[in-house]
Amino acid sequence: MEKLKKCERCRNSRFDFKTMPPERKCKFEMPQFPIEDEGACERYDSRFIEYPLTIEGIDNHFNNRGLTSLRECGKLVRISPCGEEYKGKTYLGILLGDLPIGAHISFNRESKKLGVYPHTNPGIFVPELGKIVYGCESWWGEIEKPEDLKDITSEEIENTWYVQLLKEMTRKEDGRDDEQEQD
């Protein structure tokens, strides 16, 4: 892989879309320097974390945001996990709220501290399976009335806006349009 020039690695570098093809330019109108001239630009600020790195602390944001929920904990939901082992079956689940599934880590250049933030997703306890299934690995919906207890059907999945959008984008990439679909 070719090394990026210094200006291409600088957070002050922007694409100028007035030119075709777009060219990278410094927002301070500084000339571009090859990588060998690292010290030439006093406004250089790498957009990447570069090492060695001095860390003077960690701000752990799991304590105040890790187990908070944007949804009501304890609601009944119907859930159809995506894994093949579930064979498209729909289960009754209990919404546990937004649970951490990972961490986002950032570096504050001024304080020299790492920030650790929770990456959350709705966690749903499925008693029949004896485990938590996450929203990102299933199709699910809250049960608000008795009619909602029906299975999540393939038709419901096919009619979600993002599945429809993906189908439309795929159809256009393949050079098909609605008229060809109807034939």
VEXDREN-2710 file (C-alpha; in Angstrom, 1 decimal):
% VEXDREN-2710
k/r/px/py/pz
1/MET/0.0/0.0/0.0
2/GLU/1.3/3.4/-0.9
3/LYS/2.0/5.8/2.0
4/LEU/-0.4/8.7/2.1
5/LYS/1.1/12.1/1.7
6/LYS/1.2/14.3/4.7
7/CYS/-1.7/16.5/3.6
8/GLU/-3.8/13.4/2.9
9/ARG/-3.4/12.3/6.5
10/CYS/-4.1/15.8/7.9
11/ARG/-7.5/16.5/9.4
12/ASN/-7.3/20.0/7.9
13/SER/-7.3/18.5/4.4
14/ARG/-10.6/18.7/2.4
15/PHE/-11.7/17.7/-1.0
16/ASP/-12.4/20.5/-3.4
17/PHE/-15.4/19.5/-5.5
18/LYS/-15.1/22.5/-7.7
19/THR/-12.4/20.6/-9.6
20/MET/-12.9/17.4/-11.6
21/PRO/-11.7/15.0/-10.4
22/PRO/-12.0/16.5/-6.9
23/GLU/-8.6/17.5/-5.4
24/ARG/-7.5/17.4/-1.8
25/LYS/-6.7/20.9/-0.4
26/CYS/-5.8/22.3/2.9
27/LYS/-8.5/24.3/4.5
28/PHE/-5.8/26.9/5.4
29/GLU/-4.8/27.1/1.8
30/MET/-1.3/25.7/2.6
31/PRO/0.5/24.0/-0.2
32/GLN/0.7/20.2/-0.2
33/PHE/3.9/18.7/1.1
34/PRO/5.2/15.2/0.3
35/ILE/5.5/12.9/3.3
36/GLU/9.3/13.6/3.6
37/ASP/8.5/17.2/4.6
38/GLU/6.5/16.3/7.8
39/GLY/7.8/19.3/9.7
40/ALA/7.1/21.9/7.0
41/CYS/3.4/22.6/7.9
42/GLU/2.8/24.0/11.4
43/ARG/-0.9/23.3/11.1
44/TYR/-0.5/19.6/10.4
45/ASP/-2.8/17.5/12.7
46/SER/-3.1/13.8/11.8
47/ARG/-6.6/12.5/11.3
48/PHE/-5.4/9.1/12.6
49/ILE/-4.2/8.0/16.0
50/GLU/-0.4/7.9/15.5
51/TYR/2.0/6.2/17.9
52/PRO/3.7/6.7/20.2
53/LEU/0.7/8.1/22.1
54/THR/0.7/9.5/25.7
55/ILE/-2.5/8.6/27.5
56/GLU/-3.1/10.5/30.8
57/GLY/-6.4/8.8/31.8
58/ILE/-9.5/6.9/30.8
59/ASP/-13.0/8.4/30.9
60/ASN/-15.3/5.4/31.3
61/HIS/-18.8/6.3/30.1
62/PHE/-20.2/2.8/30.8
63/ASN/-21.0/3.9/34.3
64/ASN/-23.5/6.5/33.4
65/ARG/-24.7/5.2/30.0
66/GLY/-24.1/1.5/29.8
67/LEU/-27.4/0.1/31.0
68/THR/-29.8/3.0/30.3
69/SER/-32.6/2.2/27.9
70/LEU/-34.3/4.1/25.1
71/ARG/-37.1/1.6/25.3
72/GLU/-39.3/0.3/28.1
73/CYS/-37.7/-2.6/30.0
74/GLY/-40.1/-5.5/30.6
75/LYS/-42.3/-5.1/27.5
76/LEU/-43.4/-8.3/25.8
77/VAL/-42.2/-8.7/22.2
78/ARG/-42.4/-11.2/19.5
79/ILE/-39.0/-12.1/18.0
80/SER/-37.8/-14.1/15.1
81/PRO/-34.0/-14.7/15.3
82/CYS/-32.2/-14.6/12.0
83/GLY/-29.9/-17.7/12.6
84/GLU/-30.6/-20.8/10.5
85/GLU/-30.8/-22.9/13.7
86/TYR/-34.1/-21.1/14.6
87/LYS/-35.8/-22.2/11.3
88/GLY/-37.8/-19.0/11.0
89/LYS/-39.7/-19.6/14.3
90/THR/-41.1/-16.7/16.2
91/TYR/-40.8/-16.6/20.0
92/LEU/-42.2/-14.6/22.9
93/GLY/-39.6/-12.4/24.5
94/ILE/-39.1/-9.9/27.2
95/LEU/-37.4/-6.6/26.3
96/LEU/-34.5/-5.9/28.6
97/GLY/-33.7/-2.5/27.1
98/ASP/-30.6/-1.3/25.4
99/LEU/-27.6/-3.5/26.5
100/PRO/-23.9/-3.0/25.7
101/ILE/-22.7/-5.2/22.9
102/GLY/-19.3/-3.6/22.5
103/ALA/-17.4/-0.4/23.0
104/HIS/-16.5/2.7/21.1
105/ILE/-13.2/4.2/22.0
106/SER/-12.0/7.7/21.2
107/PHE/-8.9/9.8/22.0
108/ASN/-9.2/13.4/23.2
109/ARG/-6.1/15.2/21.9
110/GLU/-6.4/18.1/24.4
111/SER/-7.0/16.1/27.6
112/LYS/-4.9/13.1/26.3
113/LYS/-7.6/10.8/27.7
114/LEU/-9.3/7.8/26.1
115/GLY/-13.1/7.9/26.1
116/VAL/-14.8/4.5/26.4
117/TYR/-18.5/4.6/25.3
118/PRO/-21.0/1.7/25.2
119/HIS/-22.3/0.4/21.8
120/THR/-25.8/-0.7/22.7
121/ASN/-28.6/-2.7/21.1
122/PRO/-32.0/-3.9/22.3
123/GLY/-31.5/-7.1/24.4
124/ILE/-34.5/-9.5/24.4
125/PHE/-34.7/-12.4/26.8
126/VAL/-36.3/-15.4/25.1
127/PRO/-37.5/-17.8/27.9
128/GLU/-38.0/-20.7/25.5
129/LEU/-34.4/-20.5/24.4
130/GLY/-33.0/-19.5/27.8
131/LYS/-30.9/-16.8/26.3
132/ILE/-30.7/-13.1/25.3
133/VAL/-31.1/-12.4/21.6
134/TYR/-30.2/-8.9/20.4
135/GLY/-32.3/-6.8/18.0
136/CYS/-29.5/-6.6/15.5
137/GLU/-29.6/-10.4/15.1
138/SER/-33.4/-10.7/14.7
139/TRP/-36.7/-9.3/13.5
140/TRP/-38.8/-8.2/16.4
141/GLY/-41.7/-6.0/17.5
142/GLU/-43.5/-4.9/20.6
143/ILE/-46.7/-6.6/21.5
144/GLU/-49.3/-4.0/22.1
145/LYS/-52.5/-5.9/21.5
146/PRO/-53.5/-9.6/21.2
147/GLU/-53.3/-9.5/17.3
148/ASP/-49.6/-8.7/17.7
149/LEU/-49.0/-12.2/19.0
150/LYS/-49.0/-13.6/15.4
151/ASP/-45.7/-14.8/13.9
152/ILE/-43.4/-12.4/12.1
153/THR/-44.0/-13.4/8.6
154/SER/-41.7/-13.3/5.6
155/GLU/-44.2/-10.8/4.1
156/GLU/-43.7/-8.4/7.0
157/ILE/-39.9/-8.7/6.6
158/GLU/-40.1/-8.1/2.9
159/ASN/-42.3/-5.0/3.4
160/THR/-40.0/-3.2/5.9
161/TRP/-38.7/0.1/4.3
162/TYR/-35.0/-0.9/4.4
163/VAL/-35.6/-4.3/2.7
164/GLN/-37.7/-2.5/0.0
165/LEU/-34.9/0.1/-0.4
166/LEU/-32.3/-2.6/-0.8
167/LYS/-34.4/-4.5/-3.4
168/GLU/-34.9/-1.2/-5.3
169/MET/-31.2/-0.4/-5.3
170/THR/-30.3/-4.0/-6.4
171/ARG/-32.9/-3.8/-9.2
172/LYS/-31.4/-0.6/-10.5
173/GLU/-27.9/-1.9/-10.3
174/ASP/-28.9/-5.0/-12.4
175/GLY/-30.4/-2.6/-15.0
176/ARG/-34.0/-3.7/-14.3
177/ASP/-36.9/-1.4/-13.7
178/ASP/-40.5/-1.8/-12.5
179/GLU/-41.8/-2.4/-16.0
180/GLN/-39.4/-5.3/-16.5
181/GLU/-40.4/-6.7/-13.1
182/GLN/-44.0/-6.9/-14.1
183/ASP/-43.4/-8.8/-17.3
END
